Amino acid sequence: LKTIFEHGQIDFETLKSRAFNHRWAEQEAGIIPLTAADPDFRVAPEITESIQEYISKGYFSYGPALGYDAFRSSVASWYSRKHHLDVDPTLVLGFNSAAEALDKVAMLLFEDGGNALIPDPVDFLFQTSINRNNGSAKTFGFNLDDGKINMNQLIEAIDTDTRAIYLCNPNNPSGQKISDEDIRQIVQVAITHDLYIVSDEIWLDIYYEEQLKSVAAYSEEAKKRTIIVSGLSKSFGLAGLRIGYCICPSVSFMEELLEKSGHIMTIGGLSTLSQVASTAALTKCDYWLDDF
C-alpha cells in the first residue's frame, strides 16, 4: 500500500488531462500547482472496484430521492466511529458536493433574509453561499497562530437578524483546530441567542494530531442546533464524483432542506455511482485514509 503514496506512483499524464480547478490540467509545463485540495494519489482500490461491480450490470437507473440507505448509513456509522457522534441515518441528506449542501442550507436559513457570523479568515464558500441566498455575512476574528476565536467580536456582532454561526474545523485556510473551550462557548452563545451552528467538517478527517470531535458531539444541545456539512473530496480524493452531505439537527429541518434541494422533483439529486464509491470509502477504506 505504501507505494500508492510515493512520488513515482503518481500518474502525471492523467492528471494533466483531468485535474482542473487551477491544477495540473490548467497549468503550463514546469509549474507545480499547490491550489485546490484534490490529492494527486490514486484512490483506494476498493473504491474503483465498487464502481466496476456496479457498472458491470449495465443499468443506470434513478436512485432514491433521499439517497441509498447504504450511503446514508455509512455516513452515520463513520461519524459514530470517527467523530464521537451518534447519527440517525434518516437525518443524512446527500448533495452534489459539500459546496451545494452549503448553498442549500443557506437557501433555507436566509429565505426571509438575515445574517450569519463567519470566521475571518475562512474559505470563500461561506460568504458566497450566504450572499447568493438573500443573506449577509459578518465576520469575527480567528487567530492563525493559536486557533483562538475572538469571542467578544462574535458576541458583539449578534443582532435580531442573526440566524447562524458558521464554523470550519479545522480552519480552512490555516489548518488550525478550534479549541474545545471555544467550541463550548460558541455552543452556549448559540443556545442563548437561539442560533443554528453551521459546521463545515470536510477537513475533520485530515488532522494529524488526534481524532477530532464533531461540533454536534459536544453536548445534546449542540446536537439539536448543529447543521453538519461535509463530503469526500478531501479525505478520499473523490472531488470529481461531486459527493457531499448534510447531517440535519431534526426531522423538520431535514424535510425543509429536502424541499429546497429539489431532489424529489429530480431537479437535484446524487449520482448513484458517487454514492456507491462513497459507501465503499466509508466502510472499507479506513486503512487508506490512515496511511494517507
Solvent accessible surface area in square Angstrom, and as a share of the most:
residue,aa,sasa,rsa
1,L,86,0.43
2,K,138,0.58
3,T,76,0.44
4,I,36,0.18
5,F,40,0.17
6,E,91,0.41
7,H,138,0.61
8,G,69,0.66
9,Q,82,0.37
10,I,26,0.13
11,D,56,0.29
12,F,55,0.23
13,E,127,0.57
14,T,46,0.27
15,L,28,0.14
16,K,97,0.41
17,S,72,0.47
18,R,184,0.67
19,A,6,0.05
20,F,111,0.46
21,N,96,0.49
22,H,114,0.51
23,R,9,0.03
24,W,32,0.11
25,A,28,0.22
26,E,87,0.39
27,Q,59,0.26
28,E,136,0.61
29,A,102,0.79
30,G,83,0.80
31,I,82,0.42
32,I,124,0.63
33,P,11,0.07
34,L,163,0.81
35,T,79,0.46
36,A,30,0.23
37,A,39,0.30
38,D,41,0.21
39,P,29,0.18
40,D,37,0.19
41,F,55,0.23
42,R,131,0.48
43,V,35,0.20
44,A,0,0.00
45,P,58,0.36
46,E,43,0.19
47,I,2,0.01
48,T,59,0.34
49,E,97,0.44
50,S,17,0.11
51,I,36,0.18
52,Q,110,0.49
53,E,122,0.55
54,Y,53,0.20
55,I,72,0.37
56,S,83,0.54
57,K,150,0.64
58,G,53,0.51
59,Y,164,0.62
60,F,127,0.53
61,S,76,0.49
62,Y,198,0.75
63,G,28,0.27
64,P,67,0.42
65,A,37,0.28
66,L,56,0.28
67,G,2,0.02
68,Y,63,0.24
69,D,108,0.56
70,A,62,0.48
71,F,0,0.00
72,R,18,0.06
73,S,50,0.32
74,S,4,0.02
75,V,1,0.00
76,A,7,0.06
77,S,50,0.33
78,W,3,0.01
79,Y,3,0.01
80,S,55,0.35
81,R,111,0.41
82,K,29,0.12
83,H,3,0.01
84,H,108,0.48
85,L,8,0.04
86,D,105,0.54
87,V,20,0.11
88,D,68,0.35
89,P,50,0.31
90,T,75,0.43
91,L,26,0.13
92,V,0,0.00
93,L,0,0.00
94,G,0,0.00
95,F,0,0.00
96,N,62,0.32
97,S,10,0.07
98,A,13,0.10
99,A,34,0.26
100,E,37,0.17
101,A,0,0.00
102,L,6,0.03
103,D,15,0.08
104,K,30,0.13
105,V,0,0.00
106,A,0,0.00
107,M,63,0.28
108,L,19,0.10
109,L,18,0.09
110,F,0,0.00
111,E,101,0.45
112,D,129,0.67
113,G,12,0.12
114,G,18,0.18
115,N,10,0.05
116,A,0,0.00
117,L,0,0.00
118,I,5,0.03
119,P,4,0.03
120,D,79,0.41
121,P,38,0.24
122,V,26,0.15
123,D,38,0.20
124,F,141,0.59
125,L,53,0.26
126,F,1,0.00
127,Q,82,0.37
128,T,59,0.34
129,S,4,0.03
130,I,0,0.00
131,N,76,0.39
132,R,164,0.60
133,N,18,0.09
134,N,99,0.51
135,G,11,0.10
136,S,58,0.37
137,A,24,0.18
138,K,67,0.28
139,T,67,0.39
140,F,1,0.00
141,G,21,0.20
142,F,10,0.04
143,N,70,0.36
144,L,94,0.47
145,D,128,0.66
146,D,83,0.43
147,G,1,0.01
148,K,78,0.33
149,I,10,0.05
150,N,65,0.33
151,M,24,0.11
152,N,110,0.56
153,Q,81,0.36
154,L,0,0.00
155,I,76,0.39
156,E,143,0.64
157,A,20,0.15
158,I,26,0.13
159,D,67,0.35
160,T,135,0.78
161,D,73,0.38
162,T,8,0.05
163,R,75,0.27
164,A,0,0.00
165,I,0,0.00
166,Y,0,0.00
167,L,0,0.00
168,C,1,0.00
169,N,4,0.02
170,P,5,0.03
171,N,4,0.02
172,N,35,0.18
173,P,90,0.57
174,S,40,0.26
175,G,44,0.42
176,Q,52,0.23
177,K,55,0.23
178,I,4,0.02
179,S,31,0.20
180,D,66,0.34
181,E,103,0.46
182,D,2,0.01
183,I,1,0.00
184,R,129,0.47
185,Q,72,0.32
186,I,0,0.00
187,V,9,0.05
188,Q,102,0.45
189,V,16,0.09
190,A,0,0.00
191,I,54,0.28
192,T,94,0.55
193,H,79,0.35
194,D,113,0.59
195,L,6,0.03
196,Y,76,0.29
197,I,0,0.00
198,V,0,0.00
199,S,0,0.00
200,D,12,0.06
201,E,2,0.01
202,I,18,0.09
203,W,53,0.18
204,L,5,0.02
205,D,41,0.21
206,I,48,0.24
207,Y,43,0.16
208,Y,202,0.77
209,E,140,0.63
210,E,83,0.37
211,Q,97,0.43
212,L,10,0.05
213,K,63,0.27
214,S,0,0.00
215,V,1,0.00
216,A,4,0.03
217,A,22,0.17
218,Y,32,0.12
219,S,51,0.33
220,E,122,0.55
221,E,68,0.31
222,A,0,0.00
223,K,68,0.29
224,K,125,0.53
225,R,38,0.14
226,T,3,0.02
227,I,0,0.00
228,I,2,0.01
229,V,0,0.00
230,S,5,0.03
231,G,7,0.06
232,L,3,0.01
233,S,19,0.12
234,K,42,0.18
235,S,3,0.02
236,F,1,0.00
237,G,18,0.18
238,L,7,0.04
239,A,30,0.23
240,G,74,0.71
241,L,54,0.27
242,R,123,0.45
243,I,6,0.03
244,G,0,0.00
245,Y,9,0.03
246,C,0,0.00
247,I,9,0.05
248,C,4,0.02
249,P,22,0.14
250,S,42,0.27
251,V,86,0.49
252,S,67,0.43
253,F,9,0.04
254,M,17,0.07
255,E,99,0.44
256,E,88,0.39
257,L,0,0.00
258,L,23,0.12
259,E,127,0.57
260,K,50,0.21
261,S,4,0.02
262,G,5,0.05
263,H,4,0.02
264,I,105,0.53
265,M,109,0.48
266,T,96,0.56
267,I,139,0.71
268,G,20,0.19
269,G,31,0.30
270,L,24,0.12
271,S,60,0.39
272,T,17,0.10
273,L,49,0.25
274,S,2,0.01
275,Q,3,0.01
276,V,28,0.16
277,A,0,0.00
278,S,0,0.00
279,T,28,0.16
280,A,5,0.04
281,A,0,0.00
282,L,6,0.03
283,T,76,0.44
284,K,124,0.52
285,C,0,0.00
286,D,33,0.17
287,Y,82,0.31
288,W,1,0.00
289,L,22,0.11
290,D,110,0.57
291,D,44,0.23
292,F,75,0.31
